[in-house]
Amino acid sequence: MARTTSRDAQALFQSLRSAYTATPTSLKIIDLYVVFAFFTAIIQVVYMAIVGSFPFNSFLSGVLSCVGTAVLAVCLRIQVNKENKEFKDLPPERAFADFVLCNLVLHLVIMNFLG
């Protein structure tokens, strides 16, 4: 049983890897940005657990900034993806402008939250 599970997992990873190689470079860059944003949020949570959370507003602002930026980047990836039929009429420049504007609003709210 464990042997078939191992083979199934290997087959799954192999199929995911082969499917991801066909992904356009622009989407891979967005994926890397999302991973970086979540990794930065995880580092902040670990730092807070080790050192403490004296300025709690700062901790919340940093983590929410990372997570919010990652969510906005995922929305950008969905809109820029050519295989997505729902946003086929939306030009990539418009999607990027929406991403930048929403990031600006997000960070203005976070700066206001800092005090």
Secondary structure as UniProt FT lines:
FT   HELIX           2..21
FT   HELIX           25..51
FT   HELIX           56..80
FT   TURN            82..83
FT   TURN            86..89
FT   HELIX           92..114
//
